[in-house]
Structures are given as structure tokens and as C-alpha cells.
Amino acid sequence: MSRGAGFISSANKSSKDNRNLAKIRPKAERADGIYREQNMEKADLKSIDDSIKYRMSRYSSGSKNGYFFAIMVILTLLWIFWTVFF
């Protein structure tokens, strides 16, 4: 029982310490002060489109490899079944 009570009081104390530290620490921001919205205005839409197409092609080729692997496993299991029982 004492371990549980000690753990709870320790957790409450560390939680309170973390809340106090959050008030002291400065907010995270980039050194140059540029935010995401400002960067999106500078984005090259063609390069974004090319990167999306590249990722989609990688995804589709990966799924094709997955089908090939599944078919090979099934064929191997059928071959083992055939050799053992026939």
C-alpha cells in the first residue's frame, strides 16, 4: 500500500513541476521567425506534385511486391502439401 501512495504523490509532484516549467520556458519558434503558413506561399507546386507522384508510385510498386510474395508463399505451401500427402 505504501508503494502505491508514494508513487501517486511522486507523480503528482513531478506533474506539478512540469506545469511550472512550461510557464517558465519560452515558446518554441524558429530562429528566423518564419512560420509554416509563410513557407507554404513560397512552395513550388510542381515539385510538390512530383514528390506526391513519386511516393504514390513507390506505394503501388510495394503493394505489387507484396502480392508477389503472398502468391509465392501460397504456391510453396501447396507444393509442400502435394509432396507430403501424394
N, C-alpha and C positions, 0 to 999 in steps of 0.2 A: 504494500500500500504506500509506503513512504517513497518508493521509487517513482510511482506514478504521480504523486503530488509534487515531488521535486522536479520532475520533468515538465509538468504543466507550468509551474512557477518560472522555471528557466525559460521555457518557450515564450511565456508572456513577457518576460523581461527583455529577451532578445527582439521580440516583435516591437516592443516599445522603443528600444534603441534604434531599430531600423527606421521607424517612423520619424524619430528625431533627426537621424542622419539625412533623411530625404529633405527635411526642411532646410538643412544647412548647405547641402551640396548644390552647386549651380546646375541649371538645366543643361542637358546635353544639346549641343548645336555645333555645326561645322565652323571651322576657324574663319573661312571666308564669308560666312553668313548666307550662303546660297541654300535655298530650300528646294525640295523636290518639285514643287509647282513651277518654280523658276527654271529648273533644269529641263522640265518637260517641254517648255516653249522652245528650247534650243535643240531638242532631239531631232535627228534625221529620220523621217518617217520611212524612207526607203530601206535604211539599214535595219530598222526595227522590223519591217515586213520581211526582209531577207532572213533575219535571225529566227523569226517565228516559223517561216517555211522550213528552215534547216532543222529546227527542233522537231517539227511535225514529221519530216522525212526520217529522222533518227528514230522517232517513236514507231512509225509504221514499219521500218526495217527490223526493229527489235521485236515487234509483235510477230512478224513473219518468221523470225528465227525461233521464237517460242513455239509456234505451230510445228515447225520442222522438228524441233526437239521432242515435242509431245508425240508426234507420229512415229519417230524413231523408237521411243520408249515402248509404245504400244506394239510396234512390229517386233521388237526384241522379246517382249513378254509373250507374244503369240508364238514366236519361234521356239522359245523355251518350253512353253506349254505343249507344242507339237512334238518336240523331241522327247519329252518325258512321258507323255501318255500314248503316243502312237508309234 
